[in-house]
Amino acid sequence: MSRYDFDDDDRYVVIENHSAGVGPFLVGLAVGTGLALLFAPRSGEATRRDIKRRAMRVRRAAEQVATDVADTVSDSFNDARRRVEEKIDAAREAVDMKRQQVQRAMEAGRAAAREARSELEQRLAETKAAYNAGVAVARNGRTLDEDSDAAEG
């Protein structure tokens, strides 16, 4: 029995490990900072000014992160688009090359067929000529035999 096989009657515990992203960390950081500022021994005006200054820093940092993410996504998209276009171009070139190979093969086949037809027609003409010559010899031979039989008889 392997260590992951369980009997249906046995109890077992499933432990799931979820890793949180950066978002919950940043929210916790902001809440902690806010609480620390509220309980700090300063005047209200100084605390508000400090909160405002820190909020502006967080805002700039968030805007920078958003810009970085947008740039990264844009770069990734453009890179993926370029790779897809390269693959499409390569596929088009491969299809074009195969089409040209097929055309050359068809032209070679047609030329071979024309040559074979020409050779076949020439052989048929030679065979007809030989046949006609044989027929003529046979006819001439019969008339000669008939003439010699008539002369002997």
C-alpha positions in Angstrom: 0.0 0.0 0.0 1.5 3.3 -1.0 1.5 6.2 1.4 -1.3 8.0 -0.4 -3.7 5.0 -0.6 -6.6 5.3 1.9 -9.2 2.9 3.0 -12.7 4.4 2.7 -13.4 3.9 6.4 -10.2 5.6 7.5 -10.3 9.2 8.5 -7.8 11.5 7.0 -7.0 15.2 7.1 -6.4 17.3 4.1 -4.0 20.2 4.6 -4.1 22.9 1.9 -1.3 25.4 1.7 -2.4 28.6 0.1 0.2 31.3 -0.4 -1.1 34.8 -0.2 0.1 37.3 -2.7 1.5 40.8 -2.2 -1.9 42.4 -1.9 -2.8 41.1 1.6 0.6 42.1 2.8 0.3 45.6 1.5 -3.2 46.0 3.1 -1.9 44.7 6.4 1.0 47.1 6.2 -1.3 50.1 5.5 -3.7 49.1 8.3 -0.7 48.6 10.7 0.7 52.0 9.7 -2.6 53.7 10.2 -3.1 52.2 13.7 0.5 53.1 14.7 -0.1 56.7 13.6 -3.4 56.9 15.5 -1.8 55.8 18.7 1.3 57.8 18.3 1.9 60.6 20.9 1.7 63.5 18.5 -0.6 66.4 18.0 -3.6 65.8 15.6 -2.2 68.3 13.1 1.2 66.6 12.9 -0.4 63.2 12.7 -2.7 64.3 9.9 0.3 65.9 8.0 2.3 62.7 8.5 -0.7 60.5 7.3 -1.1 62.8 4.3 2.6 62.6 3.5 2.6 58.8 3.8 -0.6 58.4 1.8 1.0 60.4 -1.0 4.1 58.1 -0.9 1.9 55.0 -1.0 -0.1 56.6 -3.8 3.1 57.3 -5.8 4.4 53.8 -5.1 1.0 52.3 -6.2 1.1 54.3 -9.4 4.7 53.2 -10.0 3.7 49.6 -9.5 0.7 50.0 -11.8 2.9 51.6 -14.4 5.4 48.8 -14.1 2.7 46.1 -14.3 1.2 47.8 -17.4 4.6 48.1 -19.0 5.3 44.4 -18.2 2.0 43.3 -19.6 2.5 45.5 -22.7 6.0 44.1 -23.3 4.7 40.5 -22.8 1.9 41.1 -25.2 4.1 42.6 -27.8 6.7 39.8 -27.4 3.9 37.2 -27.7 2.5 39.0 -30.8 5.9 39.2 -32.4 6.5 35.4 -31.8 3.1 34.6 -33.2 3.7 36.7 -36.3 7.1 35.0 -36.8 5.5 31.6 -36.6 2.8 32.7 -39.1 5.5 34.0 -41.5 7.4 30.7 -41.1 4.3 28.7 -41.8 3.5 30.8 -44.9 7.0 30.3 -46.2 6.8 26.6 -45.6 3.4 26.4 -47.4 4.8 28.5 -50.3 7.8 26.3 -50.6 5.7 23.1 -50.6 3.4 24.7 -53.2 6.4 25.4 -55.4 7.7 21.8 -54.9 4.3 20.5 -55.9 4.2 22.7 -59.0 7.7 21.6 -60.1 6.8 17.9 -59.5 3.6 18.4 -61.6 5.6 20.1 -64.4 8.1 17.3 -64.3 5.3 14.7 -64.4 3.7 16.4 -67.4 7.0 16.6 -69.2 7.6 12.9 -68.5 4.1 12.0 -69.7 4.6 14.0 -73.0 7.9 12.3 -73.6 6.4 8.9 -72.9 3.5 9.6 -75.2 5.9 10.8 -77.9 8.0 7.6 -77.5 4.9 5.4 -77.5 3.6 7.1 -80.7 6.9 6.6 -82.4 7.0 2.9 -81.4 3.4 2.5 -82.6 4.3 4.1 -85.9 7.4 1.8 -86.3 5.3 -1.2 -85.4 2.6 -0.3 -87.9 5.3 0.2 -90.6 6.8 -3.2 -89.8 3.5 -4.8 -89.8 2.6 -3.2 -93.2 5.9 -4.2 -94.6 5.3 -7.8 -93.4 1.9 -7.8 -95.0 3.4 -6.5 -98.2 6.1 -9.2 -98.2 3.5 -11.8 -97.4 1.3 -10.6 -100.3 4.2 -10.4 -102.7 5.4 -13.8 -101.6 1.9 -15.3 -102.3 1.7 -13.9 -105.7 5.2 -15.1 -106.5 4.2 -18.6 -105.2 1.0 -18.5 -107.2 2.9 -17.5 -110.3 5.5 -20.2 -109.9 2.7 -22.8 -109.2 0.9 -21.7 -112.3 4.0 -21.9 -114.4 4.8 -25.4 -113.2 1.4 -26.7 -113.7 
